C-alpha cells in the first residue's frame, strides 16, 4: 500500500508544522484497524518513534516530543496527522509515517535556530 506523506518544510525554532500521511489505496476497514505512527530520522542517527496511535485511540509519544506534538487520525479520510508545535532544531529530520507494515516516503523537516 502506498502512503503519501507531506507537510514538511523549513521553519524557525518555536514554529509549527502539520504533517499529513494519506493512505488512499488502503481499504477503509483496514485503515481503521491498524496502528498508525510517525517516526523520524535525524542525520547520522537511527530512526526513532515520534508518536503512535492504535486502533483504540491509545497514544504513545516519544519522550522528546511530549507536550509539543500531537498525533491524530481521520479514519473516514484515511489520513493521519502530526501537529508539531514549539519546534526545536533537534526536531530536524526526515519524518516517516507507518501504517501496519507500510512506510511512507518521508518528508523533510528542518528547524532553524
VMD Tcl script that builds the backbone (N, CA, C; Angstrom):
set m [mol new atoms 339]
animate dup $m
set s [atomselect $m all]
$s set {name element resname resid chain x y z} {
  {N N UNK 1 A 0.858 -1.181 0.000}
  {CA C UNK 1 A 0.000 0.000 0.000}
  {C C UNK 1 A 0.899 1.238 0.000}
  {N N UNK 2 A 0.648 2.160 -0.904}
  {CA C UNK 2 A 1.461 3.374 -0.989}
  {C C UNK 2 A 0.906 4.435 -0.054}
  {N N UNK 3 A 1.779 5.024 0.715}
  {CA C UNK 3 A 1.411 6.105 1.618}
  {C C UNK 3 A 1.999 7.408 1.103}
  {N N UNK 4 A 1.272 8.493 1.300}
  {CA C UNK 4 A 1.712 9.805 0.854}
  {C C UNK 4 A 1.901 10.685 2.078}
  {N N UNK 5 A 3.143 11.014 2.350}
  {CA C UNK 5 A 3.460 11.869 3.491}
  {C C UNK 5 A 3.886 13.229 2.980}
  {N N UNK 6 A 3.330 14.277 3.565}
  {CA C UNK 6 A 3.691 15.621 3.137}
  {C C UNK 6 A 3.455 16.599 4.272}
  {N N UNK 7 A 3.932 17.817 4.070}
  {CA C UNK 7 A 3.761 18.866 5.062}
  {C C UNK 7 A 5.061 19.344 5.678}
  {N N UNK 8 A 6.166 18.691 5.359}
  {CA C UNK 8 A 7.436 19.138 5.895}
  {C C UNK 8 A 7.882 20.441 5.271}
  {N N UNK 9 A 8.955 20.970 5.814}
  {CA C UNK 9 A 9.484 22.216 5.281}
  {C C UNK 9 A 10.489 22.818 6.227}
  {N N UNK 10 A 10.821 24.063 5.952}
  {CA C UNK 10 A 11.769 24.817 6.767}
  {C C UNK 10 A 10.990 25.755 7.679}
  {N N UNK 11 A 11.306 25.694 8.957}
  {CA C UNK 11 A 10.615 26.536 9.921}
  {C C UNK 11 A 11.612 27.008 10.971}
  {N N UNK 12 A 11.366 28.168 11.520}
  {CA C UNK 12 A 12.227 28.675 12.588}
  {C C UNK 12 A 11.873 28.003 13.913}
  {N N UNK 13 A 12.850 27.958 14.775}
  {CA C UNK 13 A 12.614 27.406 16.111}
  {C C UNK 13 A 11.438 28.136 16.768}
  {N N UNK 14 A 10.592 27.342 17.414}
  {CA C UNK 14 A 9.393 27.894 18.019}
  {C C UNK 14 A 8.178 27.846 17.130}
  {N N UNK 15 A 8.400 27.536 15.877}
  {CA C UNK 15 A 7.302 27.492 14.925}
  {C C UNK 15 A 6.558 26.165 14.936}
  {N N UNK 16 A 5.627 26.041 14.009}
  {CA C UNK 16 A 4.770 24.860 13.941}
  {C C UNK 16 A 4.690 24.340 12.518}
  {N N UNK 17 A 4.470 23.052 12.422}
  {CA C UNK 17 A 4.183 22.403 11.157}
  {C C UNK 17 A 3.155 21.316 11.400}
  {N N UNK 18 A 2.422 20.994 10.361}
  {CA C UNK 18 A 1.473 19.892 10.437}
  {C C UNK 18 A 1.779 18.912 9.314}
  {N N UNK 19 A 2.110 17.696 9.679}
  {CA C UNK 19 A 2.376 16.657 8.698}
  {C C UNK 19 A 1.109 15.843 8.463}
  {N N UNK 20 A 0.986 15.388 7.244}
  {CA C UNK 20 A -0.150 14.547 6.865}
  {C C UNK 20 A 0.356 13.283 6.190}
  {N N UNK 21 A -0.266 12.188 6.522}
  {CA C UNK 21 A 0.009 10.914 5.859}
  {C C UNK 21 A -1.320 10.387 5.330}
  {N N UNK 22 A -1.391 10.214 4.033}
  {CA C UNK 22 A -2.616 9.737 3.402}
  {C C UNK 22 A -2.422 8.313 2.874}
  {N N UNK 23 A -3.477 7.545 2.983}
  {CA C UNK 23 A -3.434 6.150 2.518}
  {C C UNK 23 A -4.611 5.890 1.594}
  {N N UNK 24 A -4.621 6.538 0.438}
  {CA C UNK 24 A -5.788 6.426 -0.438}
  {C C UNK 24 A -6.046 5.017 -0.958}
  {N N UNK 25 A -5.015 4.212 -1.044}
  {CA C UNK 25 A -5.177 2.867 -1.580}
  {C C UNK 25 A -5.487 1.805 -0.551}
  {N N UNK 26 A -5.575 2.204 0.710}
  {CA C UNK 26 A -5.839 1.238 1.773}
  {C C UNK 26 A -7.341 1.089 1.964}
  {N N UNK 27 A -7.774 -0.121 2.122}
  {CA C UNK 27 A -9.181 -0.361 2.402}
  {C C UNK 27 A -9.543 0.316 3.716}
  {N N UNK 28 A -10.692 0.993 3.732}
  {CA C UNK 28 A -11.069 1.796 4.896}
  {C C UNK 28 A -11.112 0.964 6.175}
  {N N UNK 29 A -11.661 -0.208 6.099}
  {CA C UNK 29 A -11.753 -1.057 7.291}
  {C C UNK 29 A -10.362 -1.446 7.779}
  {N N UNK 30 A -9.446 -1.638 6.867}
  {CA C UNK 30 A -8.067 -1.930 7.261}
  {C C UNK 30 A -7.454 -0.726 7.945}
  {N N UNK 31 A -7.658 0.457 7.371}
  {CA C UNK 31 A -7.123 1.675 7.964}
  {C C UNK 31 A -7.608 1.826 9.395}
  {N N UNK 32 A -8.872 1.588 9.607}
  {CA C UNK 32 A -9.440 1.698 10.954}
  {C C UNK 32 A -8.710 0.793 11.934}
  {N N UNK 33 A -8.344 -0.379 11.480}
  {CA C UNK 33 A -7.871 -1.412 12.403}
  {C C UNK 33 A -6.386 -1.451 12.678}
  {N N UNK 34 A -5.602 -0.664 11.948}
  {CA C UNK 34 A -4.151 -0.770 12.145}
  {C C UNK 34 A -3.628 0.373 12.998}
  {N N UNK 35 A -2.528 0.104 13.660}
  {CA C UNK 35 A -1.841 1.158 14.385}
  {C C UNK 35 A -1.178 2.096 13.372}
  {N N UNK 36 A -1.093 3.357 13.773}
  {CA C UNK 36 A -0.524 4.371 12.888}
  {C C UNK 36 A 0.546 5.131 13.670}
  {N N UNK 37 A 1.642 5.394 13.012}
  {CA C UNK 37 A 2.745 6.005 13.742}
  {C C UNK 37 A 3.533 6.959 12.852}
  {N N UNK 38 A 4.207 7.854 13.513}
  {CA C UNK 38 A 5.199 8.724 12.884}
  {C C UNK 38 A 6.550 8.416 13.499}
  {N N UNK 39 A 7.529 8.263 12.654}
  {CA C UNK 39 A 8.914 8.100 13.061}
  {C C UNK 39 A 9.724 9.238 12.442}
  {N N UNK 40 A 10.902 9.432 12.959}
  {CA C UNK 40 A 11.801 10.399 12.335}
  {C C UNK 40 A 13.227 9.882 12.393}
  {N N UNK 41 A 14.005 10.388 11.466}
  {CA C UNK 41 A 15.414 10.019 11.415}
  {C C UNK 41 A 16.239 11.271 11.176}
  {N N UNK 42 A 17.028 11.604 12.175}
  {CA C UNK 42 A 17.918 12.751 12.063}
  {C C UNK 42 A 19.211 12.305 11.377}
  {N N UNK 43 A 19.932 13.238 10.773}
  {CA C UNK 43 A 21.184 12.885 10.101}
  {C C UNK 43 A 22.146 12.148 11.024}
  {N N UNK 44 A 22.594 10.985 10.599}
  {CA C UNK 44 A 23.564 10.224 11.376}
  {C C UNK 44 A 22.995 9.473 12.560}
  {N N UNK 45 A 21.668 9.477 12.688}
  {CA C UNK 45 A 21.045 8.803 13.829}
  {C C UNK 45 A 20.060 7.738 13.352}
  {N N UNK 46 A 19.688 6.882 14.279}
  {CA C UNK 46 A 18.728 5.838 13.961}
  {C C UNK 46 A 17.307 6.407 13.920}
  {N N UNK 47 A 16.460 5.713 13.208}
  {CA C UNK 47 A 15.052 6.110 13.160}
  {C C UNK 47 A 14.434 5.899 14.532}
  {N N UNK 48 A 13.635 6.864 14.979}
  {CA C UNK 48 A 13.029 6.773 16.293}
  {C C UNK 48 A 11.536 7.065 16.221}
  {N N UNK 49 A 10.822 6.474 17.172}
  {CA C UNK 49 A 9.388 6.696 17.250}
  {C C UNK 49 A 9.108 8.115 17.747}
  {N N UNK 50 A 8.212 8.790 17.045}
  {CA C UNK 50 A 7.761 10.110 17.474}
  {C C UNK 50 A 6.410 9.992 18.175}
  {N N UNK 51 A 5.471 9.315 17.514}
  {CA C UNK 51 A 4.137 9.181 18.085}
  {C C UNK 51 A 3.435 8.007 17.429}
  {N N UNK 52 A 2.557 7.385 18.199}
  {CA C UNK 52 A 1.783 6.258 17.687}
  {C C UNK 52 A 0.377 6.318 18.248}
  {N N UNK 53 A -0.586 5.953 17.410}
  {CA C UNK 53 A -1.963 5.836 17.854}
  {C C UNK 53 A -2.468 4.475 17.397}
  {N N UNK 54 A -3.043 3.713 18.328}
  {CA C UNK 54 A -3.503 2.383 17.932}
  {C C UNK 54 A -4.974 2.437 17.539}
  {N N UNK 55 A -5.520 1.293 17.208}
  {CA C UNK 55 A -6.882 1.255 16.694}
  {C C UNK 55 A -7.912 1.687 17.737}
  {N N UNK 56 A -7.541 1.593 19.011}
  {CA C UNK 56 A -8.454 2.018 20.082}
  {C C UNK 56 A -8.275 3.486 20.443}
  {N N UNK 57 A -7.341 4.129 19.805}
  {CA C UNK 57 A -7.097 5.535 20.093}
  {C C UNK 57 A -6.073 5.788 21.182}
  {N N UNK 58 A -5.415 4.737 21.651}
  {CA C UNK 58 A -4.369 4.916 22.657}
  {C C UNK 58 A -3.135 5.515 21.995}
  {N N UNK 59 A -2.568 6.506 22.634}
  {CA C UNK 59 A -1.470 7.267 22.033}
  {C C UNK 59 A -0.196 7.140 22.865}
  {N N UNK 60 A 0.895 7.005 22.165}
  {CA C UNK 60 A 2.223 6.983 22.778}
  {C C UNK 60 A 3.082 8.031 22.091}
  {N N UNK 61 A 3.834 8.786 22.875}
  {CA C UNK 61 A 4.748 9.784 22.334}
  {C C UNK 61 A 6.172 9.484 22.771}
  {N N UNK 62 A 7.096 9.832 21.912}
  {CA C UNK 62 A 8.480 9.798 22.318}
  {C C UNK 62 A 8.723 10.851 23.380}
  {N N UNK 63 A 9.633 10.577 24.282}
  {CA C UNK 63 A 9.851 11.478 25.417}
  {C C UNK 63 A 10.201 12.892 24.969}
  {N N UNK 64 A 10.932 13.023 23.888}
  {CA C UNK 64 A 11.424 14.331 23.478}
  {C C UNK 64 A 10.345 15.214 22.865}
  {N N UNK 65 A 9.186 14.662 22.534}
  {CA C UNK 65 A 8.150 15.457 21.881}
  {C C UNK 65 A 6.895 15.611 22.730}
  {N N UNK 66 A 6.865 14.986 23.878}
  {CA C UNK 66 A 5.680 15.058 24.740}
  {C C UNK 66 A 5.366 16.507 25.089}
  {N N UNK 67 A 4.097 16.851 24.957}
  {CA C UNK 67 A 3.660 18.199 25.262}
  {C C UNK 67 A 3.805 19.175 24.116}
  {N N UNK 68 A 4.484 18.751 23.042}
  {CA C UNK 68 A 4.686 19.649 21.902}
  {C C UNK 68 A 4.036 19.117 20.623}
  {N N UNK 69 A 4.020 17.811 20.467}
  {CA C UNK 69 A 3.470 17.196 19.263}
  {C C UNK 69 A 2.147 16.491 19.589}
  {N N UNK 70 A 1.313 16.370 18.574}
  {CA C UNK 70 A 0.047 15.669 18.757}
  {C C UNK 70 A -0.270 14.870 17.498}
  {N N UNK 71 A -0.534 13.602 17.690}
  {CA C UNK 71 A -0.929 12.736 16.582}
  {C C UNK 71 A -2.446 12.610 16.588}
  {N N UNK 72 A -3.011 12.587 15.404}
  {CA C UNK 72 A -4.452 12.395 15.277}
  {C C UNK 72 A -4.743 11.651 13.984}
  {N N UNK 73 A -5.960 11.232 13.823}
  {CA C UNK 73 A -6.336 10.447 12.644}
  {C C UNK 73 A -7.720 10.848 12.193}
  {N N UNK 74 A -7.956 10.666 10.922}
  {CA C UNK 74 A -9.283 10.822 10.344}
  {C C UNK 74 A -9.550 9.526 9.595}
  {N N UNK 75 A -10.232 8.618 10.249}
  {CA C UNK 75 A -10.423 7.297 9.659}
  {C C UNK 75 A -11.240 7.351 8.376}
  {N N UNK 76 A -12.199 8.250 8.316}
  {CA C UNK 76 A -13.051 8.319 7.125}
  {C C UNK 76 A -12.277 8.822 5.910}
  {N N UNK 77 A -11.282 9.680 6.152}
  {CA C UNK 77 A -10.460 10.200 5.059}
  {C C UNK 77 A -9.164 9.416 4.895}
  {N N UNK 78 A -8.943 8.452 5.777}
  {CA C UNK 78 A -7.730 7.628 5.739}
  {C C UNK 78 A -6.473 8.497 5.790}
  {N N UNK 79 A -6.457 9.368 6.787}
  {CA C UNK 79 A -5.309 10.247 6.968}
  {C C UNK 79 A -4.870 10.247 8.424}
  {N N UNK 80 A -3.602 10.418 8.603}
  {CA C UNK 80 A -3.003 10.547 9.929}
  {C C UNK 80 A -2.241 11.868 9.938}
  {N N UNK 81 A -2.323 12.564 11.053}
  {CA C UNK 81 A -1.704 13.879 11.145}
  {C C UNK 81 A -0.701 13.901 12.301}
  {N N UNK 82 A 0.264 14.780 12.162}
  {CA C UNK 82 A 1.182 15.057 13.259}
  {C C UNK 82 A 1.308 16.576 13.362}
  {N N UNK 83 A 0.703 17.123 14.379}
  {CA C UNK 83 A 0.811 18.559 14.651}
  {C C UNK 83 A 2.054 18.773 15.503}
  {N N UNK 84 A 2.962 19.573 15.013}
  {CA C UNK 84 A 4.220 19.814 15.708}
  {C C UNK 84 A 4.313 21.280 16.091}
  {N N UNK 85 A 4.348 21.538 17.372}
  {CA C UNK 85 A 4.442 22.896 17.889}
  {C C UNK 85 A 5.752 23.085 18.653}
  {N N UNK 86 A 6.089 24.322 18.878}
  {CA C UNK 86 A 7.310 24.666 19.627}
  {C C UNK 86 A 8.504 23.881 19.088}
  {N N UNK 87 A 8.658 23.908 17.801}
  {CA C UNK 87 A 9.714 23.113 17.174}
  {C C UNK 87 A 11.097 23.605 17.581}
  {N N UNK 88 A 11.999 22.646 17.677}
  {CA C UNK 88 A 13.379 22.916 18.062}
  {C C UNK 88 A 14.320 22.407 16.962}
  {N N UNK 89 A 15.518 22.935 16.897}
  {CA C UNK 89 A 16.464 22.431 15.889}
  {C C UNK 89 A 16.684 20.922 15.983}
  {N N UNK 90 A 16.597 20.358 17.180}
  {CA C UNK 90 A 16.801 18.908 17.336}
  {C C UNK 90 A 15.658 18.092 16.731}
  {N N UNK 91 A 14.578 18.760 16.357}
  {CA C UNK 91 A 13.472 18.057 15.695}
  {C C UNK 91 A 13.738 17.875 14.202}
  {N N UNK 92 A 14.803 18.434 13.720}
  {CA C UNK 92 A 15.149 18.313 12.302}
  {C C UNK 92 A 15.372 16.861 11.919}
  {N N UNK 93 A 14.817 16.472 10.790}
  {CA C UNK 93 A 14.998 15.125 10.297}
  {C C UNK 93 A 13.962 14.792 9.248}
  {N N UNK 94 A 14.038 13.577 8.756}
  {CA C UNK 94 A 13.038 13.084 7.816}
  {C C UNK 94 A 11.981 12.344 8.628}
  {N N UNK 95 A 10.748 12.721 8.427}
  {CA C UNK 95 A 9.631 12.132 9.163}
  {C C UNK 95 A 8.911 11.125 8.259}
  {N N UNK 96 A 8.680 9.956 8.816}
  {CA C UNK 96 A 8.033 8.872 8.081}
  {C C UNK 96 A 6.761 8.450 8.794}
  {N N UNK 97 A 5.749 8.128 8.028}
  {CA C UNK 97 A 4.565 7.537 8.632}
  {C C UNK 97 A 4.615 6.025 8.412}
  {N N UNK 98 A 4.011 5.327 9.345}
  {CA C UNK 98 A 3.965 3.870 9.302}
  {C C UNK 98 A 2.551 3.420 9.629}
  {N N UNK 99 A 1.958 2.706 8.709}
  {CA C UNK 99 A 0.639 2.129 8.915}
  {C C UNK 99 A 0.779 0.622 8.732}
  {N N UNK 100 A 0.572 -0.110 9.813}
  {CA C UNK 100 A 0.844 -1.553 9.821}
  {C C UNK 100 A 2.312 -1.735 9.446}
  {N N UNK 101 A 2.602 -2.371 8.327}
  {CA C UNK 101 A 3.995 -2.540 7.921}
  {C C UNK 101 A 4.312 -1.745 6.654}
  {N N UNK 102 A 3.543 -0.707 6.413}
  {CA C UNK 102 A 3.718 0.140 5.235}
  {C C UNK 102 A 4.342 1.474 5.640}
  {N N UNK 103 A 5.487 1.781 5.022}
  {CA C UNK 103 A 6.176 3.037 5.300}
  {C C UNK 103 A 5.879 4.060 4.212}
  {N N UNK 104 A 5.700 5.313 4.632}
  {CA C UNK 104 A 5.606 6.390 3.678}
  {C C UNK 104 A 6.994 6.772 3.193}
  {N N UNK 105 A 7.056 7.671 2.222}
  {CA C UNK 105 A 8.334 8.015 1.598}
  {C C UNK 105 A 9.151 9.003 2.405}
  {N N UNK 106 A 8.592 9.608 3.404}
  {CA C UNK 106 A 9.333 10.552 4.226}
  {C C UNK 106 A 9.147 11.978 3.771}
  {N N UNK 107 A 9.087 12.873 4.719}
  {CA C UNK 107 A 9.008 14.305 4.434}
  {C C UNK 107 A 9.998 15.009 5.349}
  {N N UNK 108 A 10.776 15.907 4.774}
  {CA C UNK 108 A 11.874 16.541 5.496}
  {C C UNK 108 A 11.387 17.732 6.298}
  {N N UNK 109 A 11.769 17.747 7.546}
  {CA C UNK 109 A 11.503 18.877 8.439}
  {C C UNK 109 A 12.842 19.465 8.847}
  {N N UNK 110 A 12.998 20.749 8.629}
  {CA C UNK 110 A 14.214 21.433 9.016}
  {C C UNK 110 A 13.844 22.598 9.915}
  {N N UNK 111 A 14.403 22.601 11.105}
  {CA C UNK 111 A 14.127 23.660 12.069}
  {C C UNK 111 A 15.396 24.476 12.258}
  {N N UNK 112 A 15.325 25.739 11.934}
  {CA C UNK 112 A 16.495 26.612 12.050}
  {C C UNK 112 A 16.487 27.324 13.399}
  {N N UNK 113 A 17.686 27.597 13.870}
  {CA C UNK 113 A 17.793 28.259 15.182}
  {C C UNK 113 A 17.770 29.763 15.040}
}
mol reanalyze $m
mol bondsrecalc $m
mol representation Tube
mol addrep $m
